[in-house]
Amino acid sequence: MSSIFFVHGMWTTSRIWDGFAEYFQQLGYQTYTPALPQHFTANQANDVAGFSLKDYLAHLEESYRKLPGDAIIVGHSMGALLAQQLAERVDPEALVLLAPAPAAGQALFHADAFRTLFKSLTTPLIWRRGFKPSASAARFGLFNCLPKDDQDAQIKRMCFESGRALCEIALWYADPQHASRLRPGLIACPILNLVGEADRITPPAVARRAMQQYGDQATFHLLAGHGHWIPREPEWQRVARQIHVWLCWQLGAKSDPEQTQSAR
């Protein structure tokens, strides 16, 4: 059975993958959930200040190359953008993108995304700071498909994120290092892109257009009842099962039907 290398996104830790990791372990996959540098719940703004997407990518590549062989890469949000950049450097078996953050040249803002990120992006010298969205912005743009109690829990678990990394994504045209650029011609594996229909920060229309650069190599699917925080939303198990089925189709993986049934 294949290995899966999970990449988390902004404001969170590798713990966001706890459910997915256990689900796929029960199916026989080896799972790896590396944390991005200085991403832990009790971190401070200065801990992540100045980190670039390039720093995150270098860390992920180092971790990936320690694996015993090639793996499936699964990324969420900023982690899905990093997953694509990582796939350009290594040769994964497959690439799964959940609510991918836009790359350089891809549209980012619509009204809901603007409402979620406006205060952060207008903070003076945000590119030199670590930051979190306000609780109200997080409830609106990130956790809108979570029950209120779960929203409260996720807000408490949020960690500070690099303002520089945010600017490299949102203000890509002002970044001379082109840190959020993609080179799709370097990715040879099959790609699955899953986006929640109620995602307010990475809108489905943007994600669908972004997948066009991969042609028939990519499969796009809209997730009914889901927003942006897919790995923690209700019915996340159905998303995990959908990923497993797609992997079996693409890679010819063999699984025990009883295991698949028990992991639903």
PyMOL commands that set and color helices and strands:
alter all, ss='L'
color gray80, all
select helices_A, chain A and resi 14-26+45-48+53-64+78-89+111-121+126-128+135-141+148-157+163-170+172-174+184-186+204-217+230-232+236-251+257-262
alter helices_A, ss='H'
color red, helices_A
select strands_A, chain A and resi 3-7+30-32+72-76+94-98+130-131+161-162+191-196+218-223
alter strands_A, ss='S'
color yellow, strands_A
deselect
rebuild
show_as cartoon
